[in-house]
Amino acid sequence: MHCHVRWWTAPFAALEAEVPRQGAILEIGCGHALFSTYLALTSRDRQVRGVDIDADKIEQAGAAIARLAPGEADIAVEHRPSGDVPVRSGGWDAIVLVDVLYLLSPVARRELIGRCVDRLAPDGVLVVKEVDTSPRFKAAVAQFQELLATKVFRFTATDHDLHFPSADELRRLLVDAGLEVRTDRLDRGYFHPHCVVIGTRSLRTA
Ligand SMILES: C[S@@+](CC[C@H](N)C(=O)[O-])C[C@H]1O[C@@H](n2cnc3c(N)ncnc32)[C@H](O)[C@@H]1O
């Protein structure tokens, strides 16, 4: 049920188009691995790894992945502690964060982004999707939903208070981390003000 609602309310198809079609892809905060699995199913040339602090979600994700046909998708998930970014020899071709950074304090967010940049391949890309803080009515509805999800129903695990960054704050965060950045809105036809910020680690910054 949760995954169905998530699928219909998040712009996963548009987001998938922002992720390289091949290479080693890491999703931090993958939850039930809905987007990670979609990435792996839409290109067999992606080797997708998902990590999350929520052991229950990772267990459920693992059970769903086990039902895929052999060779259908290259995907694995793992329970990891908060702030951890697995190291990969040669770096990750892409690191993806979908609706995770609002769950971190500004300091923890900056540290996590810095660690991600360190673990990217020389021409790797960091793809960050969040809900923007404008338009204000849409943002207020999305933020209220997230408060319910984290503090009341506890669908979403967090070890910080919620801080909702604007698309512009995210853009500056990635620029400060030394990436070449572009942003886009992905909210056409959606109720939530989805936005994406894409940072590339150019050879100059590698
Ligand atoms: C709103 S859910 C999004 C899940 C998934 N990315 C998606 O788009 O369906 C946020 C996820 O971030 C995870 N999370 C929260 N804090 C985290 C942290 N510090 N490190 C890794 N994952 C975290 C939560 O457990 C939850 O699964």
The ligand as a Tripos MOL2 file, in Angstrom:
@<TRIPOS>MOLECULE
LIG
   27    29     1     0     0
SMALL
NO_CHARGES

@<TRIPOS>ATOM
      1 C1         10.6710    9.3860    2.6120 C.3       1 LIG1
      2 S1         11.5870    7.9110    2.7050 S.3       1 LIG1
      3 C2         12.1210    7.7760    1.0010 C.3       1 LIG1
      4 C3         12.4970    6.3660    0.6340 C.3       1 LIG1
      5 C4         12.9630    6.1900   -0.7970 C.3       1 LIG1
      6 N1         14.1280    7.0130   -1.0820 N.3       1 LIG1
      7 C5         11.8490    6.5030   -1.7680 C.2       1 LIG1
      8 O1         11.9660    7.4900   -2.4800 O.co2     1 LIG1
      9 O2         10.8620    5.7780   -1.8090 O.co2     1 LIG1
     10 C6         13.0710    8.4000    3.5430 C.3       1 LIG1
     11 C7         14.0100    7.2470    3.8440 C.3       1 LIG1
     12 O3         15.2320    7.7680    4.3630 O.3       1 LIG1
     13 C8         15.6790    6.8990    5.3730 C.3       1 LIG1
     14 N2         16.6220    7.6490    6.2170 N.ar      1 LIG1
     15 C9         16.3580    8.5580    7.1670 C.ar      1 LIG1
     16 N3         17.4990    9.0440    7.6980 N.ar      1 LIG1
     17 C10        18.5170    8.4070    7.0360 C.ar      1 LIG1
     18 C11        19.9410    8.4630    7.1430 C.ar      1 LIG1
     19 N4         20.5350    9.2620    8.0060 N.pl3     1 LIG1
     20 N5         20.6780    7.6700    6.3230 N.ar      1 LIG1
     21 C12        20.0760    6.8350    5.4450 C.ar      1 LIG1
     22 N6         18.7280    6.7400    5.3080 N.ar      1 LIG1
     23 C13        17.9670    7.5170    6.0990 C.ar      1 LIG1
     24 C14        14.4190    6.4530    6.0740 C.3       1 LIG1
     25 O4         14.6100    5.2570    6.7940 O.3       1 LIG1
     26 C15        13.4730    6.2880    4.8850 C.3       1 LIG1
     27 O5         13.5020    4.9840    4.3770 O.3       1 LIG1
@<TRIPOS>BOND
     1     1     2 1
     2     2     3 1
     3     2    10 1
     4     3     4 1
     5     4     5 1
     6     5     6 1
     7     5     7 1
     8     7     8 2
     9     7     9 1
    10    10    11 1
    11    11    12 1
    12    11    26 1
    13    12    13 1
    14    13    14 1
    15    13    24 1
    16    14    15 ar
    17    14    23 ar
    18    15    16 ar
    19    16    17 ar
    20    17    18 ar
    21    17    23 ar
    22    18    19 1
    23    18    20 ar
    24    20    21 ar
    25    21    22 ar
    26    22    23 ar
    27    24    25 1
    28    24    26 1
    29    26    27 1
@<TRIPOS>SUBSTRUCTURE
     1 LIG1         1 GROUP 0 **** ****
